[in-house]
């Protein structure tokens, strides 16, 4: 039994580590398994390795009022970055994953205005979000509606309540929509 558990653990670790190695270019083959990554102030950030469940998600849902939205997020608890536990989250308001989104660019602005937005949080930085001044974009490069695969790029700037700014750059994703 121990051998089977160890084999399962090694296979799962291999699968988890092999994701998030995306490098989107003209020859990239989208399959929903590329994962997600970005840079925070020039430091590469990927989801932490997961033993059973991934630390990245792309969800499509709707509010109680029936307004569709999509949420893209991941977290990293690896201390090697020197920043501690970090969370990247993008919420696209009034976006339905049943529609072909290929080629669309979503502006990330101010949550308080009901707009799509980006967030970043880390222990010492606190929560930061895009707003009317610190903005960003998410571009959908690939969308297979039937297979529920979405891929693209993103960037944005966030500011926290202390006025500290973080730059989220070179974001790439290729994930299944849940």
Secondary structure, 3 states (H helix, E strand, C coil): CHHHHHHHHHHHHHHHHHCCCCCCCCCCCCCCEEEEEEEECCEEEECCCCCCCCCEEEEEEECCCCCEEEEEEEEECCHHHCCCCEEEEEEEECCCCCCCCCCCEEEECCHHHCCCEEEEEECCCEEEECCCCCCEEEEEEEEECCCCEEEEEEEEEEEECCCCEEEEEEEEEEEECC
